[in-house]
Each structure stands twice: as structure tokens, then as C-alpha cells.
Amino acid sequence: MKLKALLSAMALLCLPFAAHAQDAGGYRFSPVNQYGINLTAAYWNPIVSYVSEKSGVKLTLKIGRTSADTTAYVLAQEVEFVFSNHLFSPEREKLGWKVFGRRNTPPVNGQLIVPADSPITDMKQLAGKSVSFAGPEALIGYKMPYAALLSRGIEVQVVFGGNQDAALVQLFSGKVQASGGNAQLLAGYAKREGKSFRALWTSEPVQDLALMVSGKVPPKDVAAVAQAFLGMSKDPKGRDILHQASLQVGLTADAGFVASDGSEYVTERRFYQTAPPSLR
């Protein structure tokens, strides 16, 4: 079976994610739902399979139906590894999650967008309008754009889609007048679906999401998993998996993983110092 076909077939594995990996001698890995559940699985399953094989440490993908559900697993300490930027608030940093890597992509931005043919040309015109977002936990895709609206006194009707793709389906079907999102995901969706949009607002650049580990994972297992993720783009097999997985979601072919100590996430931490209480 060709690798691209295998990626699509592996999406079916996303359904029984409630199983606990530790019961089978491994750990659970929860990446934020940046896409629909099948596409999220198609991207992550082959990567997780590679990391498990390379590290000798079994990882099992665990994702909820929405990004908020997945983060709820994390906050309930039901998983040990995550790919997220939902843990940089002062309260959540007390939970002890540590950054060991990040995806090697250019910095991303939060945006508020409208379809290219929309008559709306200014953020002020969104007052009273319906605006879709991935979910209440999305830092770049919801909290930052919504904070920008609030800071300008613009009240909108918030509609959550559950993930970025679902929010954009609402936008391009005309159910909402604008959408907030992560510019990387917006561009990927537009490329996959042949859609065009205009940005009304763009945030300052922030890093792509972080690979993080719970403090309860033994150091030897952390080191093995980290080495597998970080060495993936240097291994021919790993590089091919990354290439094919990236094509599924519209990322560049070299979107591998690099080491990080978490210091790149200063913008995210600063946001929480000034954000409205409802967004912290």
C-alpha cells in the first residue's frame, strides 16, 4: 500500500482513542485538534507510529471530538505527551508540563477573516455579527482574535465549530460573517478547499505549537521520545512520513520537529498577563 493511501486508512484508528496507553505499557499523546478528526488522525497516526517504533516507547493517540475535549483530557491528567499551546497560562504552568520540542515551521499569526467577496472591510463592521472560531481553548485561533475585538469594544456573536476546519465550513457556507483562526491553518484550508479570503486583523507572530511532556514520565522515556521526534526529519523513513503527512494538511514538506526549552513562547505567556479574565 502506498504511504499516502496508508495515511488515509490510518484515520480510522482515531475512533477508539479512549483506551489508556499506560495499561499497555506506554503513554497517551494528545495533539490539539487543528483539523477535523479524520484529518487530524491522518496527520498524526503515522508520526506517532514512527516515534513509538523508533523510541521503543509506545505512544497511543488520544483526541476528543473537539479541541476543548482534547484539552480537557490534558487538564484531567489523562495523557502524558501533548502538542499544544493551551498550557502557558500562569495557572496551567503550575501543572508541571515541560516543553521539549516544537514543529519547525515559521511563526504563525492569529487572524480575523472574511470571504474574499465579503462586503465587510473593517473590524468595526463585525459588531453584532456572527463570528466562528475553532473552540474556547484555541489560543491563536480564538483567544487572541477575540481579545482584539473586545479591546476595540466590538461585540460579536461567538460560534464555536469544534476545530478550525468546521469553523471555516460555517464561514464559507454563509452561516457566519467572519471567522477567527490560526493563519497557518487558514491558509492550509484555503489551499485544500480552493477558497479565498481577506484578513481584517492579524496578530503579531507567535510560535507554532509545542511538544510537551508531563512531569510524571521518567526521564529515560522522555529522552527516547524526544530523540525520535527531533531526529525524524534526518531519517529517510521519518522524512518521507513527515512529507506525506504534511501534504495531507497543507504544511511545507520540511515541517519536522526541533528542540525547544519553551523560551520561544514568551508572546503566549505575555498574552495571559493582559488578556481579559474570561480568556485566561
N, C-alpha and C positions, 0 to 999 in steps of 0.2 A: 504493500500500500504506500502510495506517495505520501510524503510528510504533510503536505497541505491538506490532503484528504483525511489523514490521521488527526490533524488538529480539529477538524470539524467533528469527526466521530467522537473525539475525547470530550466534546462539550456535553455529551450525555452523562458523563461522570459527575456533573455538577449537582445532580439531584440528591444523592444520599449524603450531603455534607454534615449532617448532624452527628455522624459517627465520631467517637472520640479517638484520636490517633494514639494517645498515650496508652490506651488499652491494648494496642497492637505494638507497643514498644517504640512509638515515635511521637511526633508533635503535630499540632494543627497550625496551619498557615492561613491567615485571613487577609487578603488584599481588599482594599476598598472597591466597591462596585463602581467602576468608572464607566462601564458599558452595560448593555443588557446582560442578563445572567448567562446566556449561551455564549455570547462573545467573550465575556469575562473568563469563562471556563476554557474556551478555545485558546485564549491567550496564555492563561496561567497553568493549565494542566500539564502541557509538555515541559514547561520550565520547572515546575515543581517535581515532575518525574525525573528530569535530568539531575536536579540538585540532590534528590534523595539517593539516586544511584551513585553519583559522584562522591557525595559526602559520607555515604554509609549510614546516614541518619534519616529515618523515614519521616517525610512530611506529607500530611494529608490536607488538601484544600478544603477550607470551610468558609462558605459565604452564605449570607442571608439573601432573602428576596430583594431587599433594598440596601442601600449603603448604610442607612441608620440601623438596620437589623444586624449587619456585619459588625458595625462599631459596638453595638450592644453586646455581642459575643466577647469582644475585646475587653470592654469595661467590666464584664462579669467574670473575667479571667478564665474564659473557656478556651482560649487559644494561647500559643506561646510565641509565634512569629507573626508579624504583620507587615503590610506595605500600606502606609497611611501617613496623613499629616493631621490627624484628628487628636493627637496626643500631646500637643505643645502648649496647651493652656496651663497656667500655674497649678491648678488642682490636679489635672491629669498627669503632669510631670511627677507628682508625688507618688504615682503608681509604680515608678521604677523602670519604665521601658527605656531601653538604650538603643540609639541609632548605631548600626554597623555598616550601612551602605545606602546607596540611592541609585536611581536609574540615571544612566549617563545621557541625559537629554538636555537641551538648552533650557534656561529658566522659562517658566510659564507665567501667564497673567490671568487674572480674573477679568471677565468681560460681561457687559450687558449688550445683547444683540437684538436686532430685528431682521426680518427677511429683507433681502436687497430691494424689493419693490414696495416696502412699507412706507406710508406717508409720514411716519414718526421719524423725526430727525434730531430730537433733543431729549435728554433725560426728563426734563420737566413735563413733556407730553405724556409720560407714563403715569402721571398722577391719576389714581382711580382705576388704572388698567390692570389686567391680569398678567402676571409675570411668572413663568415656570422656572423651577430650579430642580437640581437632582434630589436634594434632601436636606434636612435640617443640620446634618453633621458636616456637609461639604464646606470646607474652609475657603478654598479658592473659588468654587463654583456657586456658593450661596452666601456665606457669611461676609466675605469681602464685598461682593456687589451689593448685597442688601444694606450693609453698613454705609456704602456710598450713597445709596438712595436716602437712607434715614438722615445722614449728615446734611443733606440738601432739603430736608423737610418734604420729601416726595413719598407719599403713602401709596402703596400698591396692594393689590390682592395677590398674595403669595400662593402658588400652586406647586406642590411637590410631585415629581414624577417617579421617584424611587431610584433613578440613575440618570446620567446625563443624556443618554440616547432617548429615554422616554420623555424627558423634559423637552427635547428638541422635536420629537414627534408632535407634541402638543402645540409647539410654536408653528411648525410648517403646515399643520392641519387647520390652523386658524383658531384653535381653542383658546390660545392666549396671544397677547400682542407683542410680548418680548420674552426673552429668556436670559438667565444668568448662567455663566459656566466657566470652565477651565478652557482657556484659549487653545491648548493642545488638543483637547477632546472635541471642541467645537470644529476645529479645522479637520480633524480626522473624520468626524461625522459628515461634514460637508463634502469631503472627498469621496467617501464611500457611497453617499446617497445622491450626489450630484446637486447639492443645494448651495445657494448663495445667500450671504447675509452681510449686514453692516454693523459695526460696533459703535454704540453710543458712548461707551465708557470703557476704559482699560486701566487695570491696576498697575502698580509698579511690579517689576519682575520678582518672582519667588521661585524657589527650587521645586523640582518635581518631587514626588512623594518619597518617603524614606522607608528603607528596610529596618525593622526594629525587632528587638527580642525581649522577652520577659526576663526579669531578674531571677526567676526560678529555674532557668535552663542551665545545666552545668557548663562551665567554660569550654570544656573539650568539644561539646556538641555545638556550641555557638561558633567556635573556631572552624569546625569542619563545614558547617552550613555556610558560613561567611565565605570561606575559601572557594566553595563550589559556585556560589553566586558570582563572586568577583572574578573568578577565573573563566567564566562561561564564554566570554567573548574572545578568549585567547585559544580556546579549544575548538578544532574544526567541527565536531559534532554539536557542541554548545552554540557555536556561532551560527550554524545552519538552523538550529531550533529557534534562536533569537530572531533570525532573519524572517523565517516563515511566520512566527508568532506576531512579529511586528507588522508584517503585511496585512494580517487579519484586522488590525485596529488602526492602521494608517500612520504608524510610527516610522521613523527612519530605520534603515536596515541595521545600523550600528547601535541601536538602543539597548546596550547591555547594562551592567551594573558596576559601580565603582565604590571604593571605600569612603566612608564618611564617619566623622565623630559627632555629627549633629550640629556643629558650629555654623553650618550654612543656613540654618533655619532661624536666624535672628529676626527676619522680617515677620515670620509667623508668630514668634513669641512677642514681638513688639505690637502686633495687631491686637492681641488679647489684653494688652495694657491699656488700650484706648477704646476698645470696642464697647458698644452698649452692653449692659449686663445680660440682656436676653441672648446675646450672641457669644458669650464667653463659655 
